[in-house]
């Protein structure tokens, strides 16, 4: 009598990023990705919408943004339990958004969950010219199992920095 083949469980992915009611590139991408029926047949998808309630002050070092970051980090930590991958969708440029990416990646890695950082920005190569930004970017590369960028220029700049 032969043993039955093992049942393969579908990978579980937590997609993290801003979505409705915010409009724009990242919310459109994340919403479509999370709703993709073909993808959902192959993997389990959970979506964490990090759009802040109320007024947005993107890139500003404010009490509201810091509070939002801590709430998002707690949510990533809590919801990444049991996930195979956390797919972070953000624009990690300039420095403050990069620090946000580091905190959210760290929250997922505390759960021993793999992290994919999807950098939705064309400013990565310019930001990587700064020494302090390069240091933080290298740290983000330690946390991330994969890094997705939106241009060949960003890919070249990211590869050059992450190898050093």
Buried (B, 14 or more C-beta within 10 A) or exposed (E): EEEEEEEEEEEBBBBBBBBEEBEEEBBEBBBEBBEEEEEEEEEBBBBBBBBBEEEBEEBEEEEBBEEBBEEBBEBBBEBBEEBBBBBBBBBBBBBBBBBBBBBBBBBBBEBEBBBBBBBBBBBBBBBBEEEEBBEBBBBBBEBBBEBBBBEEEBBEBBEEBBEE
